[in-house]
Amino acid sequence: MKKNPGRTYLMARLPIAVSALGHGLDRIPKIQVFSDHLVSQFSKSILPMKLVIPFSTALPFVELGVGILLILGLFTRFACVVGVITMLALIFGSCLIEQWDNVLSQMLYSL
């Protein structure tokens, strides 16, 4: 059997790539609703709204970009780093508002 590390690497990154792409594509058309929802969720957290609002607006575009880059195999290391940093921010935020189920799924995405 012929080894093909490139194909194996593609298969490893596709699930997270498609997930990120799907999240971005779903959220961008309704970005204001998505942003308002996150702002509402974090309204009683210690995070200042000056951070929550721009993050909630940028997140779908970051997800879309990471998904596209990973699917195409462009700037893969950069896309992975941005993806992990994004996941760390999401995990931190979910901890602050005690959404432990989200923390678990976000940790699995991070793997």
Backbone torsions as a table, in degrees:
resi	resn	phi	psi	omega
1	MET	NA	130.4	-177.7
2	LYS	-80.3	130.3	178.3
3	LYS	-81.5	139.6	178.5
4	ASN	-139.5	86.8	-176.8
5	PRO	-62.5	-30.1	178.7
6	GLY	-62.9	-43.1	179.3
7	ARG	-68.2	-39.7	178.0
8	THR	-62.7	-43.0	178.8
9	TYR	-63.1	-40.9	177.2
10	LEU	-60.5	-46.3	-178.7
11	MET	-64.9	-30.9	179.1
12	ALA	-72.4	-35.0	-175.7
13	ARG	-92.1	-16.7	-176.9
14	LEU	-61.2	-43.7	-178.7
15	PRO	-58.5	-45.5	179.8
16	ILE	-70.9	-33.5	178.7
17	ALA	-63.6	-46.3	-179.0
18	VAL	-67.4	-37.6	177.1
19	SER	-62.8	-48.3	179.6
20	ALA	-62.1	-44.2	178.1
21	LEU	-59.1	-46.6	179.8
22	GLY	-62.6	-41.2	177.5
23	HIS	-60.8	-46.7	-179.8
24	GLY	-63.2	-47.1	-178.8
25	LEU	-63.1	-35.9	179.4
26	ASP	-71.7	-37.5	-172.3
27	ARG	-87.2	-30.4	-175.5
28	ILE	-60.4	-45.1	-179.8
29	PRO	-63.2	-24.2	180.0
30	LYS	-120.0	42.4	-171.6
31	ILE	-60.4	-37.3	-179.0
32	GLN	-67.6	-41.3	177.8
33	VAL	-63.1	-44.0	178.8
34	PHE	-62.0	-47.3	-179.4
35	SER	-61.9	-45.7	179.1
36	ASP	-59.9	-39.0	179.2
37	HIS	-63.7	-45.8	178.8
38	LEU	-64.9	-41.9	178.1
39	VAL	-59.2	-42.6	178.4
40	SER	-63.3	-43.0	179.8
41	GLN	-62.3	-36.2	-175.1
42	PHE	-96.6	6.7	-175.8
43	SER	-62.3	-27.9	-179.3
44	LYS	-106.3	10.8	178.5
45	SER	-89.3	175.2	179.8
46	ILE	-80.1	-8.8	-179.7
47	LEU	-72.3	132.8	176.7
48	PRO	-72.3	143.4	180.0
49	MET	-60.7	-23.2	176.8
50	LYS	-63.1	-20.4	174.9
51	LEU	-97.0	-38.6	-175.1
52	VAL	-66.4	-44.7	-175.5
53	ILE	-62.2	-52.0	179.6
54	PRO	-65.1	-35.6	178.7
55	PHE	-63.3	-44.9	-177.9
56	SER	-66.8	-27.0	177.8
57	THR	-80.6	-36.7	-177.3
58	ALA	-80.8	-29.2	-173.0
59	LEU	-52.1	-49.9	-179.3
60	PRO	-60.8	-34.2	179.4
61	PHE	-72.3	-36.4	176.2
62	VAL	-65.2	-46.0	178.7
63	GLU	-59.2	-46.0	179.1
64	LEU	-60.0	-47.6	-178.9
65	GLY	-62.2	-45.0	178.6
66	VAL	-61.6	-44.7	179.7
67	GLY	-59.7	-46.6	-179.7
68	ILE	-62.9	-48.0	-178.9
69	LEU	-60.8	-41.9	-179.5
70	LEU	-69.4	-38.9	177.9
71	ILE	-63.5	-43.6	-178.3
72	LEU	-79.2	-15.3	-178.3
73	GLY	73.9	27.0	179.1
74	LEU	-100.4	136.8	177.8
75	PHE	47.3	45.4	-171.9
76	THR	-59.2	-44.6	-179.8
77	ARG	-62.3	-45.2	177.8
78	PHE	-59.9	-46.1	-179.3
79	ALA	-62.3	-39.1	178.3
80	CYS	-65.3	-42.6	179.4
81	VAL	-63.6	-46.3	178.6
82	VAL	-61.8	-41.7	178.7
83	GLY	-61.9	-43.5	-179.9
84	VAL	-67.4	-41.6	177.5
85	ILE	-61.7	-41.2	177.3
86	THR	-62.0	-44.7	179.7
87	MET	-63.9	-38.7	176.9
88	LEU	-62.0	-41.4	177.5
89	ALA	-63.8	-41.4	179.2
90	LEU	-66.3	-41.5	178.0
91	ILE	-62.2	-45.7	178.9
92	PHE	-59.6	-46.7	179.0
93	GLY	-62.5	-42.7	179.0
94	SER	-63.6	-35.6	176.1
95	CYS	-64.5	-41.9	-177.9
96	LEU	-63.3	-29.6	179.7
97	ILE	-107.9	16.3	173.3
98	GLU	55.3	43.0	174.8
99	GLN	-99.8	77.3	-171.3
100	TRP	-67.1	-31.5	176.3
101	ASP	-63.1	-39.5	177.4
102	ASN	-65.6	-38.4	179.3
103	VAL	-59.0	-45.0	-179.5
104	LEU	-60.5	-49.5	-178.7
105	SER	-66.1	-36.4	178.8
106	GLN	-67.5	-35.1	176.3
107	MET	-66.5	-38.8	177.5
108	LEU	-65.5	-41.2	174.3
109	TYR	-58.1	-41.1	-177.7
110	SER	-63.5	-33.4	178.4
111	LEU	-62.7	NA	NA
